[in-house]
Amino acid sequence: MNALRIDSTGPVPEALRGGIVALGNFDGFHLGHQAVAGAAIDWARATGRPAIVATFDPHPVRHFAPHVPPFRLTSLDQRLRLFGAAGADAMYVFQFGDALASLPAPAFVAEWLAGALDATGVVTGEDFTFGHKRGGDIGVLRTEGAKHGIEARAIPPIFDAGQPVSSSRIRDALKAGDCATAAHLLTRPFAIEGIVVHGDKRGREIGYPTANIDMGSYLRPRYGIYAVRGRLADGRVLNGAANLGIRPSFDPPKELLEPYFFDFSGDLYGQSVEVELVEFLRPEGKFDTLDALIAQMEKDCARAKEILTI
């Protein structure tokens, strides 16, 4: 199911007003987020109302602490597809800036949930906070929402291995190169999506042409070599191996995700490719000779093929 993207800078279509809203950041859309969105979607379906998943962009952390390293687990485009696949009718994007950051919680409920969205119900996680200086919580949401005919519900955390599922757990796993844990908590492999850009053609020169993708605002997982799957805009799925990092064997260092797709000879420049990190193979390394690098790349590709065909 395709979801419609609505931005807070524009009006909400009449057909989507009066809906049930899942409210949160939902970066990564992991098991916990899916529980919140699922409850809102089920509620909407049971009452014949639109189901909307609301998110924030940029992430509030980026607004308040612009110096922090990149940490995103999903782009807005990825979230739109994930929300749609979960059954949402629309994704509502709150543009987070000074105005929203300074808005008191009661005003947020009145102006945005009741006003712009005309919501009849809202679902959040139990620990969700909102409004100026995080002055709003589920208690405020229930009290203020009731003034506008909005019912608010809270979903408790989802636990896995005795710990709550969280974006920070997933980030820690990826920083450690633990793709399996991240995929388990996300319910899918962590994936980086971007436009293929021209590089210095070093890979092509040594027989391993790569599709170079800028990491942008995504979290930087552990630098190294990965077994990967690429998903093209036309639906094709390609197996491959990728270098994620700064390529220490080449000068100057440049941070990129560089997947090499097996048995593929097409032109991907300018196309959007989503690259799933399936398994970490080894850390980046600097090789004394080009022959040594090529020999290691052959081993990496052989190992990746084994992993991806299991």
C-alpha positions as CSV (number, residue, x, y, z in Angstrom):
1,M,0.0,0.0,0.0
2,N,1.3,3.4,-0.9
3,A,1.1,6.2,1.6
4,L,0.7,9.9,0.8
5,R,3.3,12.3,2.1
6,I,1.9,15.4,3.7
7,D,4.2,18.3,4.9
8,S,3.3,20.5,7.8
9,T,3.9,23.6,5.6
10,G,0.8,22.7,3.6
11,P,-2.9,21.7,4.2
12,V,-4.1,18.3,5.1
13,P,-6.4,16.9,2.4
14,E,-10.0,16.8,3.6
15,A,-10.1,13.0,3.1
16,L,-7.4,12.6,5.7
17,R,-8.7,14.9,8.3
18,G,-10.4,13.4,11.4
19,G,-8.0,10.4,11.4
20,I,-6.0,8.4,14.0
21,V,-2.4,9.7,14.3
22,A,0.6,7.7,15.4
23,L,3.0,10.3,16.8
24,G,6.7,9.9,17.2
25,N,10.1,10.2,15.5
26,F,10.0,6.7,14.2
27,D,13.6,6.8,12.9
28,G,14.4,3.3,11.9
29,F,10.8,2.1,12.3
30,H,11.9,-0.7,14.5
31,L,9.7,-3.2,16.5
32,G,8.7,-0.6,19.1
33,H,7.8,1.9,16.5
34,Q,5.8,-0.7,14.6
35,A,3.8,-1.5,17.7
36,V,2.8,2.2,18.0
37,A,2.0,2.6,14.4
38,G,0.2,-0.7,14.3
39,A,-2.1,0.2,17.1
40,A,-3.0,3.5,15.4
41,I,-3.6,1.7,12.1
42,D,-5.8,-1.0,13.7
43,W,-7.7,1.7,15.6
44,A,-8.3,3.6,12.4
45,R,-9.4,0.6,10.5
46,A,-11.8,-0.4,13.3
47,T,-13.4,3.0,13.3
48,G,-13.3,3.7,9.5
49,R,-10.9,6.6,9.8
50,P,-7.7,7.5,8.0
51,A,-4.5,6.2,9.5
52,I,-1.6,8.8,9.6
53,V,1.9,8.2,10.9
54,A,3.5,11.5,11.9
55,T,7.3,12.1,12.1
56,F,9.7,15.0,12.5
57,D,12.3,16.3,10.1
58,P,14.9,17.3,10.8
59,H,15.1,15.1,13.9
60,P,14.8,17.3,17.0
61,V,18.3,16.2,18.1
62,R,19.7,17.7,15.0
63,H,18.0,21.0,15.7
64,F,19.1,21.3,19.3
65,A,22.6,19.7,18.9
66,P,23.7,20.4,15.3
67,H,27.2,19.3,16.1
68,V,26.4,15.7,16.8
69,P,27.7,13.1,14.2
70,P,25.2,11.8,11.7
71,F,22.8,9.3,13.3
72,R,19.8,8.7,11.1
73,L,18.6,5.1,10.5
74,T,16.1,6.0,7.8
75,S,15.5,8.7,5.2
76,L,12.0,10.2,4.8
77,D,11.6,8.3,1.6
78,Q,12.3,5.0,3.4
79,R,9.9,5.9,6.2
80,L,7.2,6.7,3.7
81,R,7.5,3.2,2.1
82,L,7.7,1.5,5.5
83,F,4.6,3.4,6.9
84,G,2.7,2.5,3.7
85,A,3.7,-1.2,3.9
86,A,2.4,-1.2,7.5
87,G,-1.0,0.0,6.3
88,A,-0.8,3.8,6.9
89,D,-2.8,6.1,4.5
90,A,-0.3,9.0,4.9
91,M,2.9,10.2,6.5
92,Y,2.7,13.6,8.1
93,V,6.1,15.4,8.3
94,F,6.4,18.0,11.0
95,Q,9.1,20.5,9.8
96,F,11.1,20.9,13.0
97,G,12.5,24.4,13.5
98,D,12.6,27.2,16.0
99,A,8.8,27.7,15.9
100,L,7.9,24.1,16.7
101,A,10.7,23.8,19.2
102,S,9.4,26.8,21.2
103,L,5.7,25.8,21.1
104,P,4.3,24.8,24.5
105,A,2.8,21.3,24.6
106,P,-0.9,22.5,25.0
107,A,-0.5,24.7,22.0
108,F,1.0,21.8,20.0
109,V,-2.1,19.8,20.7
110,A,-4.5,22.7,19.9
111,E,-2.7,24.0,16.8
112,W,-1.4,20.8,15.2
113,L,-3.3,17.7,16.4
114,A,-6.7,19.4,16.7
115,G,-6.2,22.2,14.2
116,A,-4.1,21.1,11.2
117,L,-4.8,17.4,11.4
118,D,-8.3,17.5,13.1
119,A,-7.3,14.2,14.7
120,T,-9.8,12.2,16.7
121,G,-7.2,9.8,18.2
122,V,-3.5,9.8,18.9
123,V,-1.2,6.9,19.7
124,T,2.3,7.3,21.1
125,G,4.9,5.4,23.0
126,E,4.7,5.7,26.8
127,D,7.9,7.6,27.0
128,F,7.2,10.1,24.2
129,T,7.6,13.8,25.0
130,F,6.8,16.9,23.0
131,G,6.5,20.6,23.2
132,H,8.8,23.3,24.5
133,K,11.4,21.9,26.8
134,R,9.7,18.5,26.5
135,G,6.8,19.8,28.6
136,G,4.3,17.3,27.2
137,D,3.9,13.6,27.9
138,I,1.1,11.1,27.6
139,G,-0.6,12.7,30.6
140,V,-0.6,16.1,29.0
141,L,-1.7,14.6,25.7
142,R,-4.7,13.0,27.3
143,T,-5.7,16.0,29.3
144,E,-5.3,18.6,26.4
145,G,-6.5,16.2,23.8
146,A,-9.8,15.7,25.7
147,K,-10.5,19.4,25.4
148,H,-10.5,19.0,21.6
149,G,-12.3,15.6,21.3
150,I,-9.0,13.7,20.9
151,E,-8.5,10.4,22.6
152,A,-4.9,9.5,23.4
153,R,-3.5,6.1,23.9
154,A,0.0,5.0,24.9
155,I,1.9,1.8,23.9
156,P,4.4,0.3,26.4
157,P,7.9,-0.5,25.2
158,I,8.6,-3.7,23.3
159,F,11.3,-5.8,25.0
160,D,13.8,-8.1,23.3
161,A,16.4,-10.2,25.2
162,G,15.3,-8.4,28.4
163,Q,15.9,-4.9,27.1
164,P,13.6,-2.4,25.5
165,V,13.9,-2.1,21.7
166,S,15.3,1.3,20.9
167,S,17.0,3.2,18.1
168,S,20.1,3.7,20.3
169,R,20.4,-0.1,20.7
170,I,20.3,-0.5,16.9
171,R,22.9,2.3,16.4
172,D,25.2,0.6,19.0
173,A,24.9,-2.7,17.1
174,L,25.7,-1.1,13.8
175,K,28.7,0.8,15.2
176,A,29.9,-2.6,16.4
177,G,29.4,-4.2,12.9
178,D,26.6,-6.4,14.4
179,C,24.2,-6.4,11.4
180,A,22.3,-9.4,12.7
181,T,21.2,-7.7,15.9
182,A,20.3,-4.5,14.0
183,A,18.2,-6.5,11.5
184,H,16.4,-8.4,14.2
185,L,15.4,-5.2,16.0
186,L,14.5,-3.4,12.7
187,T,12.8,-6.6,11.3
188,R,14.9,-6.0,8.1
189,P,18.5,-5.2,7.3
190,F,19.7,-1.7,7.9
191,A,19.8,0.0,4.5
192,I,21.4,3.1,3.1
193,E,19.6,4.8,0.1
194,G,21.2,7.3,-2.1
195,I,22.0,8.5,-5.6
196,V,24.9,6.9,-7.3
197,V,27.6,9.5,-8.0
198,H,30.8,9.5,-10.1
199,G,33.9,8.6,-8.2
200,D,37.5,8.4,-9.2
201,K,37.0,5.1,-11.1
202,R,39.6,3.3,-9.0
203,G,37.4,0.3,-8.7
204,R,36.7,0.1,-12.4
205,E,40.4,0.2,-13.1
206,I,41.1,-2.9,-11.0
207,G,38.0,-4.9,-12.2
208,Y,35.6,-4.0,-9.4
209,P,33.4,-1.1,-10.6
210,T,31.5,0.3,-7.6
211,A,28.3,2.3,-7.2
212,N,29.5,5.2,-5.1
213,I,26.9,6.5,-2.6
214,D,27.3,9.5,-0.2
215,M,26.4,8.6,3.4
216,G,24.6,11.9,3.9
217,S,22.8,12.1,7.3
218,Y,22.9,8.3,7.9
219,L,24.5,6.8,10.9
220,R,28.1,5.6,10.2
221,P,28.2,1.9,10.9
222,R,31.5,0.3,11.6
223,Y,33.9,1.0,8.8
224,G,34.8,-2.1,6.8
225,I,33.7,-4.6,4.2
226,Y,30.1,-5.9,4.1
227,A,28.1,-8.5,2.2
228,V,25.2,-6.4,0.8
229,R,22.1,-6.5,-1.3
230,G,21.2,-3.6,-3.6
231,R,17.6,-2.7,-4.5
232,L,17.2,-0.7,-7.7
233,A,14.3,1.6,-8.4
234,D,13.1,-0.8,-11.1
235,G,12.7,-3.6,-8.5
236,R,15.8,-5.6,-9.3
237,V,17.8,-7.0,-6.4
238,L,21.6,-7.4,-6.7
239,N,24.0,-9.2,-4.5
240,G,27.4,-7.7,-3.8
241,A,30.1,-6.7,-1.5
242,A,30.7,-3.1,-0.3
243,N,33.4,-1.0,1.3
244,L,32.0,1.4,3.8
245,G,34.5,3.9,5.1
246,I,37.4,6.0,3.8
247,R,39.4,3.6,1.6
248,P,42.7,3.8,3.4
249,S,44.6,2.2,0.4
250,F,43.8,5.2,-1.7
251,D,44.7,8.9,-1.4
252,P,43.0,11.2,-0.5
253,P,40.7,9.4,2.0
254,K,37.0,9.9,1.1
255,E,34.1,8.6,3.1
256,L,31.7,6.6,0.9
257,L,29.6,3.5,0.7
258,E,30.9,1.6,-2.4
259,P,29.0,-1.5,-3.3
260,Y,30.3,-3.8,-6.0
261,F,27.4,-5.8,-7.5
262,F,28.2,-9.3,-8.8
263,D,27.5,-10.0,-12.4
264,F,26.2,-6.5,-13.1
265,S,27.4,-4.3,-15.9
266,G,24.7,-1.6,-16.2
267,D,25.1,2.1,-15.7
268,L,23.7,3.2,-12.3
269,Y,25.0,6.8,-12.3
270,G,22.2,9.2,-11.2
271,Q,20.0,6.4,-10.1
272,S,18.7,5.8,-6.5
273,V,20.0,2.5,-5.0
274,E,19.1,1.1,-1.5
275,V,22.0,-0.9,-0.1
276,E,21.2,-3.4,2.7
277,L,24.1,-4.3,5.0
278,V,23.7,-8.0,5.5
279,E,26.9,-9.0,7.3
280,F,30.2,-7.4,8.3
281,L,33.1,-9.2,6.8
282,R,36.2,-7.4,8.0
283,P,37.6,-4.0,9.0
284,E,39.1,-1.7,6.5
285,G,42.8,-2.2,5.9
286,K,45.6,-0.6,4.1
287,F,47.5,-2.8,1.6
288,D,51.1,-2.4,0.5
289,T,50.4,-3.3,-3.1
290,L,47.5,-3.3,-5.5
291,D,47.9,-7.0,-6.1
292,A,47.4,-7.6,-2.3
293,L,44.3,-5.5,-2.3
294,I,42.9,-7.3,-5.3
295,A,43.6,-10.7,-3.8
296,Q,41.8,-9.7,-0.6
297,M,38.8,-8.3,-2.6
298,E,38.5,-11.7,-4.4
299,K,38.3,-13.4,-1.0
300,D,35.8,-10.8,0.3
301,C,33.5,-11.3,-2.8
302,A,33.7,-15.1,-2.5
303,R,32.7,-14.9,1.2
304,A,29.9,-12.5,0.4
305,K,28.5,-14.8,-2.2
306,E,28.5,-17.6,0.3
307,I,26.6,-15.5,2.8
308,L,24.1,-14.1,0.3
309,T,23.2,-17.5,-1.2
310,I,22.4,-19.2,2.2
